[in-house]
Each structure stands twice: as structure tokens, then as C-alpha cells.
Amino acid sequence: MVKIVFASLVATAYAGGCTADDQKQLADSKTVGDKQDKCGKAALGFTGIDHDKFTQCAQKELSISAACSECYYAVADYGFKNCKAACLLGWCKSGCLSCTQPAQDDLAGCAGFTPAKADPCLETTSTGACSADDQKAISDPNTIGKKAGDCGKSAYEILSGKFDHDKFNACLTKSVGISSGCSECYAVSGEFGAKNCKTACLLGWCKQGCLDCVKPAQADLDTCTGFKSGSATPCLEASAGACSADDQKAISDPDTIGKKAGDCGKSAYEILSGKFDHDKFNACLTKSAGISSGCSECYAVSGEFGAKNCKTACLLGWCKQGCLDCVKPAQADLDTCTGFKSGSATPCNTVVV
């Protein structure tokens, strides 16, 4: 009797979440993929795929049991956490299928059978994450550009180099009044800018250099939103500086901030590789000068200019006349970035070690 009960428990444990009837409903991989994608978008929230919304949708759209829908929720959740960029162009694109493959492998164990594999598609099947109402709200490229730029600043952590999608989406959905799914398209574009265009965009998101730098992300943005967005008008004036009133007080003495920036520049420059580490510089200067990371980044860009162009001139010290003359071309950009005109450091006569 004990053996029979034990055998029954084992059989139940390994039966899988999907019944024979469920399996019939899940026979067509393309239909399953389309409906699973539809439910994922409908259940998308600030922090991920809403469990209850997804499973209820999957049960209705696919006509499967609650237990079986749990298995497909795990796949959707994995995709959101690990494959947002890879799946922007459509769930059936080869890159998306490859990225979500680990979750598909686990799906077989959960469901109790091996689902058919979807064939990669050449064309994007997604109709876009932005609804008609979303499109109205983001129709002006200058307005959405400004708001996405502001949210991008708040979502990017300079010291860690991390771009927080949740923080960006919470900001943009509130600021613009669009869905979280539509906002995520702009989050991916914003992350591209944060990773590749920090220097180009220091003087403002609408500066020509910044717009040119983020242009490669435009095609993916349009595919994700489902419509072709217009081009923002390049601006002549820079946006407000990165340094607050408190920051300005802390860096008001050009000799003091020059010395601290020089010291941090030495620690951030790797002579052998020729790399100037912005994160290391900012960690040093924010602590040493007591300024914000955004303000510090202005000095990081200036420091990198000096490292690339003035190594010989600055060998005897950051405050030597030759060094000050060499880094002078970077002064205008520094002032524009900080938002105020910094004073000139006093040239020193002695060698600075």
C-alpha cells in the first residue's frame, strides 16, 4: 500500500503542469508565440510582467489551464528580465529566440512535454508597443526628446554606469502620460545613449552632436514603438548646467578644484592602456570636492581631454603654465557643461608631484 501511494506521488510530481488538452491548444508554436507576446505586453508594468494579468490572459487567449499558464509566465518573466533589447524587433526574431532559449528549455520540464520550436521570422511581427493614444502623446519629437532626456538623467547612475529602466519608465509614463510598454522603447534608446554618447550629449540632448550619436538607435526605437518618429530640431543653446548652486560653491576656487581634479585625473588614467576611467574619476572627485556626480562628469570630460592631448605639457604639474595653456581648449565646454564660468587657476612656479 505504501509503495502504491509513493508511486502515485512520484507520478503526480513529474506529470507536468499542462494536461493533454492543454498540449492540443499549444500545438502551433506561432500561435502560441503571438498570443504569449500579446499577453506579455498587456501585463507589462513598471517592474516587470504582472503575474496575475499574464496568467489570466494566457488562460483566455490560449485556452489552457491555470497550472499550465504558470509555466508560460516563467518564460515571459525571463524574457523581460534578460532579453528586452534582443526582443525589441519581435518575439520571433532569431536574436529573441536565442536569448529566451534557456527559459524554453525549462518550459519543457514545467509543462511536462516538449513544445514545438518556433521558426525565426524575417519580418517584425510586433505591431508596436505604443497605442494610438501613446502616439498622440509622443508625436512632437522635441517634446518627447526633452522629457526622455530629463528622465534619462535621473535614471542613469554615473558612478555605477547603470541605467535604471524602472526609474526611467516611472518618470516618462508620468511625465508624458504613455503606457509602460511604450516607455520601455525609449528606455532602451536612452540606455544606448548613456552607454555610447555621454560626452556627445553633455551639452544637451538636442545638440547636433548628441542627436548624431544616438541616431543608430533610432531604427530600433521606431520598430519598437510601431511608427516612425520625427527628428528633433537641433538646438543652438545648451541646456541648464549640470552643477547646482551648492556644487558651484564647492568648486568656486579654481586652484582648489584644479588640484583635486588633477589628483583624481592621475588616479583615473591608466598609462599602459591609455584609458581614462570616468567612473574612477567621478568616485574620487565627488568624495574629494563634495559635488554631485553629474557635475563631476563635466570635469571628467575635461580631464580626459588633458590625458589624451596634454600628457607631456602636464608632466611637471597640472598648474604649470604649459599645462594650463594646453587644456584651455576644453575650458569652454567645461563652462557650458557646469553651467557657469569657472575662474582661471594661478600658474605655479614649482613642480607639482
C-alpha positions as a Markdown table, in Angstrom:
| # | Residue | x | y | z |
|---|---|---|---|---|
| 1 | Met | 0.0 | 0.0 | 0.0 |
| 2 | Val | 2.8 | 2.4 | 0.9 |
| 3 | Lys | 4.6 | 1.6 | -2.4 |
| 4 | Ile | 1.4 | 2.3 | -4.3 |
| 5 | Val | 0.9 | 5.7 | -2.6 |
| 6 | Phe | 4.6 | 6.6 | -3.1 |
| 7 | Ala | 4.4 | 5.7 | -6.8 |
| 8 | Ser | 1.3 | 7.8 | -7.2 |
| 9 | Leu | 3.0 | 10.9 | -5.6 |
| 10 | Val | 6.0 | 10.5 | -7.9 |
| 11 | Ala | 3.8 | 10.2 | -11.0 |
| 12 | Thr | 2.0 | 13.3 | -9.9 |
| 13 | Ala | 5.2 | 15.3 | -9.3 |
| 14 | Tyr | 6.5 | 14.6 | -12.8 |
| 15 | Ala | 3.3 | 14.8 | -14.7 |
| 16 | Gly | 3.9 | 18.5 | -15.6 |
| 17 | Gly | 1.7 | 21.5 | -15.4 |
| 18 | Cys | 0.0 | 21.1 | -18.8 |
| 19 | Thr | -2.7 | 18.5 | -19.4 |
| 20 | Ala | -3.3 | 16.5 | -22.7 |
| 21 | Asp | -6.0 | 19.1 | -23.6 |
| 22 | Asp | -3.5 | 21.9 | -22.9 |
| 23 | Gln | -1.0 | 20.3 | -25.2 |
| 24 | Lys | -3.5 | 20.3 | -28.1 |
| 25 | Gln | -4.1 | 24.0 | -27.6 |
| 26 | Leu | -0.3 | 24.6 | -27.7 |
| 27 | Ala | 0.5 | 22.6 | -30.8 |
| 28 | Asp | 1.0 | 25.6 | -33.1 |
| 29 | Ser | 4.2 | 27.4 | -32.0 |
| 30 | Lys | 3.5 | 30.6 | -34.0 |
| 31 | Thr | 0.0 | 31.0 | -32.5 |
| 32 | Val | 1.4 | 30.4 | -29.0 |
| 33 | Gly | 4.2 | 32.9 | -29.6 |
| 34 | Asp | 1.9 | 35.6 | -30.9 |
| 35 | Lys | -0.6 | 35.2 | -28.0 |
| 36 | Gln | 2.1 | 34.9 | -25.4 |
| 37 | Asp | 3.7 | 38.1 | -26.7 |
| 38 | Lys | 0.2 | 39.8 | -26.6 |
| 39 | Cys | -0.3 | 38.8 | -23.0 |
| 40 | Gly | 3.2 | 39.9 | -22.0 |
| 41 | Lys | 2.7 | 43.4 | -23.4 |
| 42 | Ala | -0.8 | 43.6 | -21.8 |
| 43 | Ala | 0.7 | 42.6 | -18.4 |
| 44 | Leu | 3.8 | 44.7 | -18.6 |
| 45 | Gly | 4.2 | 47.1 | -15.7 |
| 46 | Phe | 7.0 | 49.3 | -14.2 |
| 47 | Thr | 8.9 | 46.5 | -12.5 |
| 48 | Gly | 8.1 | 43.6 | -14.8 |
| 49 | Ile | 5.4 | 41.2 | -16.1 |
| 50 | Asp | 2.4 | 41.2 | -13.8 |
| 51 | His | 1.8 | 37.6 | -12.8 |
| 52 | Asp | -1.9 | 37.6 | -12.4 |
| 53 | Lys | -2.6 | 39.6 | -15.6 |
| 54 | Phe | -0.4 | 37.4 | -17.6 |
| 55 | Thr | -1.7 | 34.1 | -16.4 |
| 56 | Gln | -5.3 | 35.2 | -16.8 |
| 57 | Cys | -4.7 | 36.4 | -20.3 |
| 58 | Ala | -2.8 | 33.2 | -21.3 |
| 59 | Gln | -5.6 | 31.1 | -19.9 |
| 60 | Lys | -8.1 | 33.0 | -22.0 |
| 61 | Glu | -6.1 | 33.5 | -25.2 |
| 62 | Leu | -4.6 | 30.0 | -25.3 |
| 63 | Ser | -7.5 | 28.1 | -23.6 |
| 64 | Ile | -5.1 | 26.4 | -21.2 |
| 65 | Ser | -5.3 | 25.6 | -17.5 |
| 66 | Ala | -4.1 | 27.8 | -14.7 |
| 67 | Ala | -1.2 | 25.4 | -13.9 |
| 68 | Cys | -0.1 | 25.4 | -17.5 |
| 69 | Ser | -0.2 | 29.2 | -17.7 |
| 70 | Glu | 2.3 | 29.3 | -14.8 |
| 71 | Cys | 4.9 | 27.6 | -17.0 |
| 72 | Tyr | 4.5 | 30.2 | -19.7 |
| 73 | Tyr | 4.6 | 33.1 | -17.2 |
| 74 | Ala | 8.1 | 31.9 | -16.2 |
| 75 | Val | 9.2 | 32.2 | -19.9 |
| 76 | Ala | 7.7 | 35.7 | -20.2 |
| 77 | Asp | 9.3 | 36.8 | -16.9 |
| 78 | Tyr | 12.7 | 35.5 | -18.1 |
| 79 | Gly | 12.3 | 37.4 | -21.3 |
| 80 | Phe | 11.6 | 40.7 | -19.6 |
| 81 | Lys | 14.5 | 40.4 | -17.2 |
| 82 | Asn | 17.1 | 39.2 | -19.7 |
| 83 | Cys | 16.0 | 39.9 | -23.3 |
| 84 | Lys | 14.4 | 43.3 | -23.6 |
| 85 | Ala | 16.8 | 44.6 | -26.2 |
| 86 | Ala | 17.0 | 41.3 | -28.1 |
| 87 | Cys | 13.2 | 41.1 | -28.4 |
| 88 | Leu | 12.5 | 44.7 | -29.4 |
| 89 | Leu | 12.1 | 43.8 | -33.0 |
| 90 | Gly | 9.7 | 41.0 | -32.4 |
| 91 | Trp | 9.3 | 37.8 | -30.3 |
| 92 | Cys | 10.1 | 35.5 | -33.3 |
| 93 | Lys | 13.3 | 37.3 | -34.4 |
| 94 | Ser | 16.3 | 35.0 | -34.2 |
| 95 | Gly | 18.0 | 37.1 | -31.6 |
| 96 | Cys | 15.0 | 37.0 | -29.3 |
| 97 | Leu | 14.5 | 33.2 | -29.7 |
| 98 | Ser | 18.2 | 32.6 | -28.9 |
| 99 | Cys | 18.1 | 34.9 | -25.9 |
| 100 | Thr | 15.0 | 33.2 | -24.4 |
| 101 | Gln | 16.2 | 29.6 | -25.2 |
| 102 | Pro | 17.2 | 28.8 | -21.6 |
| 103 | Ala | 13.6 | 29.6 | -20.5 |
| 104 | Gln | 12.3 | 27.5 | -23.3 |
| 105 | Asp | 14.4 | 24.6 | -22.1 |
| 106 | Asp | 13.0 | 24.9 | -18.6 |
| 107 | Leu | 9.5 | 25.2 | -20.1 |
| 108 | Ala | 9.5 | 21.6 | -21.2 |
| 109 | Gly | 10.2 | 20.4 | -17.6 |
| 110 | Cys | 7.5 | 22.6 | -16.2 |
| 111 | Ala | 4.9 | 21.8 | -18.8 |
| 112 | Gly | 5.6 | 18.1 | -18.9 |
| 113 | Phe | 6.1 | 17.9 | -22.7 |
| 114 | Thr | 8.4 | 19.5 | -25.3 |
| 115 | Pro | 6.7 | 22.4 | -27.0 |
| 116 | Ala | 7.3 | 22.8 | -30.8 |
| 117 | Lys | 10.0 | 25.4 | -31.6 |
| 118 | Ala | 9.0 | 28.5 | -33.5 |
| 119 | Asp | 10.7 | 29.3 | -36.8 |
| 120 | Pro | 12.7 | 32.6 | -36.8 |
| 121 | Cys | 10.8 | 35.3 | -38.7 |
| 122 | Leu | 12.4 | 37.7 | -41.2 |
| 123 | Glu | 9.9 | 40.4 | -40.7 |
| 124 | Thr | 8.9 | 42.0 | -37.4 |
| 125 | Thr | 5.6 | 40.6 | -36.3 |
| 126 | Ser | 5.1 | 43.1 | -33.5 |
| 127 | Thr | 2.6 | 45.9 | -34.3 |
| 128 | Gly | 4.5 | 48.2 | -31.9 |
| 129 | Ala | 4.3 | 48.8 | -28.2 |
| 130 | Cys | 2.7 | 52.2 | -28.5 |
| 131 | Ser | -1.0 | 52.5 | -28.9 |
| 132 | Ala | -2.8 | 55.3 | -30.9 |
| 133 | Asp | -3.2 | 57.3 | -27.7 |
| 134 | Asp | 0.5 | 56.8 | -26.9 |
| 135 | Gln | 1.4 | 58.0 | -30.4 |
| 136 | Lys | -0.5 | 61.2 | -29.9 |
| 137 | Ala | 1.3 | 61.9 | -26.7 |
| 138 | Ile | 4.7 | 61.4 | -28.3 |
| 139 | Ser | 4.0 | 63.0 | -31.7 |
| 140 | Asp | 6.2 | 66.0 | -31.1 |
| 141 | Pro | 9.9 | 64.9 | -31.3 |
| 142 | Asn | 11.1 | 68.0 | -29.5 |
| 143 | Thr | 8.8 | 67.5 | -26.5 |
| 144 | Ile | 9.3 | 63.7 | -26.1 |
| 145 | Gly | 13.1 | 64.2 | -26.7 |
| 146 | Lys | 13.3 | 66.8 | -23.9 |
| 147 | Lys | 11.2 | 64.6 | -21.5 |
| 148 | Ala | 13.1 | 61.4 | -22.3 |
| 149 | Gly | 16.4 | 63.3 | -21.9 |
| 150 | Asp | 15.3 | 64.5 | -18.4 |
| 151 | Cys | 14.2 | 61.1 | -17.4 |
| 152 | Gly | 17.4 | 59.6 | -18.7 |
| 153 | Lys | 19.5 | 61.9 | -16.5 |
| 154 | Ser | 17.5 | 60.7 | -13.4 |
| 155 | Ala | 17.8 | 57.0 | -14.4 |
| 156 | Tyr | 21.5 | 57.0 | -15.2 |
| 157 | Glu | 23.8 | 56.3 | -12.3 |
| 158 | Ile | 27.2 | 57.8 | -13.3 |
| 159 | Leu | 29.3 | 56.1 | -10.7 |
| 160 | Ser | 28.0 | 52.6 | -11.4 |
| 161 | Gly | 27.3 | 53.1 | -15.1 |
| 162 | Lys | 23.9 | 51.5 | -14.6 |
| 163 | Phe | 20.8 | 52.7 | -16.5 |
| 164 | Asp | 17.7 | 52.0 | -14.3 |
| 165 | His | 14.8 | 51.1 | -16.7 |
| 166 | Asp | 12.3 | 51.1 | -13.9 |
| 167 | Lys | 13.2 | 54.6 | -12.7 |
| 168 | Phe | 13.2 | 55.8 | -16.4 |
| 169 | Asn | 9.8 | 54.3 | -17.1 |
| 170 | Ala | 8.2 | 55.6 | -13.9 |
| 171 | Cys | 9.5 | 59.1 | -14.8 |
| 172 | Leu | 8.4 | 59.0 | -18.5 |
| 173 | Thr | 5.0 | 57.5 | -18.1 |
| 174 | Lys | 4.2 | 60.1 | -15.5 |
| 175 | Ser | 5.7 | 63.0 | -17.5 |
| 176 | Val | 4.3 | 62.1 | -20.9 |
| 177 | Gly | 1.2 | 60.0 | -20.0 |
| 178 | Ile | 2.1 | 56.9 | -22.0 |
| 179 | Ser | 1.9 | 53.2 | -21.3 |
| 180 | Ser | 4.9 | 51.4 | -19.7 |
| 181 | Gly | 5.3 | 49.2 | -22.7 |
| 182 | Cys | 5.7 | 52.3 | -25.0 |
| 183 | Ser | 8.0 | 53.9 | -22.4 |
| 184 | Glu | 10.3 | 50.9 | -22.5 |
| 185 | Cys | 11.1 | 51.6 | -26.1 |
| 186 | Tyr | 12.5 | 54.9 | -25.1 |
| 187 | Ala | 14.3 | 53.3 | -22.1 |
| 188 | Val | 16.3 | 51.1 | -24.4 |
| 189 | Ser | 17.1 | 54.0 | -26.6 |
| 190 | Gly | 18.1 | 56.0 | -23.5 |
| 191 | Glu | 20.4 | 53.2 | -22.3 |
| 192 | Phe | 22.1 | 53.2 | -25.7 |
| 193 | Gly | 22.8 | 57.0 | -25.3 |
| 194 | Ala | 24.0 | 56.5 | -21.8 |
| 195 | Lys | 26.5 | 53.8 | -22.8 |
| 196 | Asn | 27.7 | 55.4 | -26.1 |
| 197 | Cys | 27.1 | 59.1 | -26.1 |
| 198 | Lys | 27.9 | 60.6 | -22.7 |
| 199 | Thr | 30.4 | 63.0 | -24.0 |
| 200 | Ala | 28.5 | 64.0 | -27.1 |
| 201 | Cys | 25.4 | 64.7 | -25.0 |
| 202 | Leu | 27.0 | 66.6 | -22.2 |
| 203 | Leu | 26.0 | 70.0 | -23.7 |
| 204 | Gly | 22.3 | 68.9 | -24.1 |
| 205 | Trp | 20.3 | 66.1 | -25.6 |
| 206 | Cys | 19.2 | 68.3 | -28.5 |
| 207 | Lys | 22.8 | 69.4 | -29.5 |
| 208 | Gln | 23.6 | 68.2 | -33.0 |
| 209 | Gly | 26.5 | 66.0 | -31.8 |
| 210 | Cys | 24.2 | 64.2 | -29.4 |
| 211 | Leu | 21.5 | 63.7 | -32.0 |
| 212 | Asp | 24.0 | 62.3 | -34.4 |
| 213 | Cys | 25.5 | 60.0 | -31.8 |
| 214 | Val | 22.1 | 58.4 | -30.8 |
| 215 | Lys | 20.9 | 58.1 | -34.4 |
| 216 | Pro | 21.9 | 54.4 | -34.7 |
| 217 | Ala | 19.3 | 53.6 | -32.0 |
| 218 | Gln | 16.5 | 55.4 | -34.0 |
| 219 | Ala | 15.6 | 52.4 | -36.3 |
| 220 | Asp | 15.1 | 50.1 | -33.3 |
| 221 | Leu | 13.1 | 52.8 | -31.5 |
| 222 | Asp | 10.7 | 53.1 | -34.4 |
| 223 | Thr | 10.3 | 49.4 | -34.8 |
| 224 | Cys | 9.6 | 49.1 | -31.1 |
| 225 | Thr | 7.0 | 51.9 | -30.9 |
| 226 | Gly | 5.4 | 50.8 | -34.2 |
| 227 | Phe | 5.6 | 54.1 | -36.0 |
| 228 | Lys | 8.3 | 56.4 | -37.5 |
| 229 | Ser | 9.2 | 59.2 | -35.1 |
| 230 | Gly | 10.1 | 62.6 | -36.4 |
| 231 | Ser | 13.5 | 64.2 | -36.0 |
| 232 | Ala | 14.1 | 66.7 | -33.2 |
| 233 | Thr | 15.3 | 70.2 | -34.1 |
| 234 | Pro | 19.0 | 70.7 | -33.1 |
| 235 | Cys | 19.3 | 73.4 | -30.5 |
| 236 | Leu | 21.9 | 76.2 | -30.5 |
| 237 | Glu | 21.8 | 76.8 | -26.8 |
| 238 | Ala | 22.9 | 74.2 | -24.3 |
| 239 | Ser | 20.6 | 73.0 | -21.6 |
| 240 | Ala | 21.0 | 74.1 | -18.0 |
| 241 | Gly | 24.3 | 73.2 | -16.5 |
| 242 | Ala | 25.0 | 70.0 | -14.5 |
| 243 | Cys | 26.3 | 71.8 | -11.4 |
| 244 | Ser | 23.8 | 73.0 | -8.8 |
| 245 | Ala | 24.3 | 76.2 | -6.7 |
| 246 | Asp | 25.8 | 74.0 | -3.9 |
| 247 | Asp | 28.2 | 72.4 | -6.4 |
| 248 | Gln | 29.2 | 75.9 | -7.6 |
| 249 | Lys | 30.1 | 76.9 | -4.1 |
| 250 | Ala | 32.3 | 73.8 | -3.7 |
| 251 | Ile | 34.2 | 74.5 | -6.9 |
| 252 | Ser | 34.3 | 78.2 | -6.8 |
| 253 | Asp | 38.1 | 78.3 | -6.1 |
| 254 | Pro | 39.8 | 77.4 | -9.4 |
| 255 | Asp | 43.1 | 76.5 | -7.6 |
| 256 | Thr | 41.4 | 74.1 | -5.2 |
| 257 | Ile | 39.2 | 72.3 | -7.7 |
| 258 | Gly | 42.1 | 72.3 | -10.2 |
| 259 | Lys | 44.3 | 70.5 | -7.7 |
| 260 | Lys | 41.6 | 68.0 | -6.7 |
| 261 | Ala | 40.7 | 67.3 | -10.3 |
| 262 | Gly | 44.3 | 66.9 | -11.2 |
| 263 | Asp | 44.8 | 64.4 | -8.4 |
| 264 | Cys | 41.7 | 62.4 | -9.4 |
| 265 | Gly | 42.8 | 62.5 | -13.0 |
| 266 | Lys | 46.1 | 60.8 | -12.1 |
| 267 | Ser | 44.3 | 58.0 | -10.4 |
| 268 | Ala | 41.8 | 57.6 | -13.2 |
| 269 | Tyr | 44.3 | 57.5 | -16.1 |
| 270 | Glu | 45.8 | 54.1 | -16.9 |
| 271 | Ile | 49.1 | 54.8 | -18.6 |
| 272 | Leu | 49.6 | 51.4 | -20.2 |
| 273 | Ser | 46.2 | 51.1 | -21.8 |
| 274 | Gly | 45.7 | 54.9 | -22.4 |
| 275 | Lys | 42.2 | 54.6 | -20.9 |
| 276 | Phe | 40.7 | 57.4 | -18.8 |
| 277 | Asp | 38.3 | 55.8 | -16.3 |
| 278 | His | 35.3 | 58.2 | -15.8 |
| 279 | Asp | 33.8 | 56.1 | -13.0 |
| 280 | Lys | 37.1 | 56.1 | -11.0 |
| 281 | Phe | 37.5 | 59.8 | -11.6 |
| 282 | Asn | 33.9 | 60.7 | -10.5 |
| 283 | Ala | 34.1 | 58.5 | -7.4 |
| 284 | Cys | 37.3 | 60.3 | -6.5 |
| 285 | Leu | 36.1 | 63.9 | -7.2 |
| 286 | Thr | 32.6 | 63.6 | -5.7 |
| 287 | Lys | 34.2 | 62.4 | -2.5 |
| 288 | Ser | 37.1 | 64.9 | -2.5 |
| 289 | Ala | 35.2 | 68.0 | -3.6 |
| 290 | Gly | 31.8 | 67.1 | -2.3 |
| 291 | Ile | 29.9 | 67.7 | -5.5 |
| 292 | Ser | 27.3 | 65.8 | -7.4 |
| 293 | Ser | 28.2 | 63.0 | -9.9 |
| 294 | Gly | 26.6 | 65.0 | -12.8 |
| 295 | Cys | 28.8 | 68.0 | -12.0 |
| 296 | Ser | 31.9 | 65.8 | -11.6 |
| 297 | Glu | 31.3 | 64.3 | -15.1 |
| 298 | Cys | 32.0 | 67.7 | -16.6 |
| 299 | Tyr | 35.4 | 67.6 | -15.1 |
| 300 | Ala | 35.9 | 64.0 | -16.1 |
| 301 | Val | 35.5 | 65.0 | -19.8 |
| 302 | Ser | 37.9 | 67.9 | -19.3 |
| 303 | Gly | 40.3 | 65.5 | -17.5 |
| 304 | Glu | 40.1 | 63.0 | -20.4 |
| 305 | Phe | 40.9 | 65.8 | -22.9 |
| 306 | Gly | 44.0 | 66.6 | -20.9 |
| 307 | Ala | 45.0 | 62.9 | -20.6 |
| 308 | Lys | 44.7 | 62.5 | -24.4 |
| 309 | Asn | 46.3 | 65.7 | -25.5 |
| 310 | Cys | 48.5 | 67.2 | -22.8 |
| 311 | Lys | 50.4 | 64.4 | -21.1 |
| 312 | Thr | 53.8 | 65.9 | -21.9 |
| 313 | Ala | 52.8 | 69.5 | -21.1 |
| 314 | Cys | 51.4 | 68.4 | -17.8 |
| 315 | Leu | 54.2 | 66.2 | -16.6 |
| 316 | Leu | 55.6 | 68.8 | -14.3 |
| 317 | Gly | 52.2 | 69.6 | -12.7 |
| 318 | Trp | 48.6 | 70.4 | -13.6 |
| 319 | Cys | 49.1 | 74.1 | -12.6 |
| 320 | Lys | 52.2 | 74.7 | -14.8 |
| 321 | Gln | 51.7 | 77.4 | -17.4 |
| 322 | Gly | 52.3 | 74.9 | -20.3 |
| 323 | Cys | 49.7 | 72.5 | -18.9 |
| 324 | Leu | 47.1 | 75.3 | -18.3 |
| 325 | Asp | 47.6 | 76.5 | -21.9 |
| 326 | Cys | 47.3 | 73.0 | -23.3 |
| 327 | Val | 44.0 | 72.2 | -21.7 |
| 328 | Lys | 42.5 | 75.7 | -22.4 |
| 329 | Pro | 40.5 | 74.4 | -25.5 |
| 330 | Ala | 38.4 | 72.3 | -23.2 |
| 331 | Gln | 37.6 | 75.2 | -20.9 |
| 332 | Ala | 34.6 | 76.4 | -23.0 |
| 333 | Asp | 32.9 | 73.0 | -23.0 |
| 334 | Leu | 33.6 | 72.7 | -19.2 |
| 335 | Asp | 31.9 | 76.0 | -18.5 |
| 336 | Thr | 28.9 | 75.1 | -20.7 |
| 337 | Cys | 28.6 | 71.7 | -19.0 |
| 338 | Thr | 28.8 | 73.1 | -15.5 |
| 339 | Gly | 26.5 | 76.0 | -16.2 |
| 340 | Phe | 28.8 | 78.8 | -15.1 |
| 341 | Lys | 32.1 | 80.4 | -16.0 |
| 342 | Ser | 34.9 | 79.0 | -13.9 |
| 343 | Gly | 37.9 | 81.1 | -13.0 |
| 344 | Ser | 41.5 | 80.7 | -14.1 |
| 345 | Ala | 43.9 | 78.8 | -11.9 |
| 346 | Thr | 47.1 | 80.6 | -10.8 |
| 347 | Pro | 50.1 | 79.2 | -12.7 |
| 348 | Cys | 52.6 | 77.7 | -10.2 |
| 349 | Asn | 56.4 | 78.0 | -10.3 |
| 350 | Thr | 57.3 | 74.8 | -8.5 |
| 351 | Val | 57.0 | 71.3 | -9.8 |
| 352 | Val | 53.8 | 69.6 | -8.6 |
| 353 | Val | 54.5 | 66.0 | -7.6 |
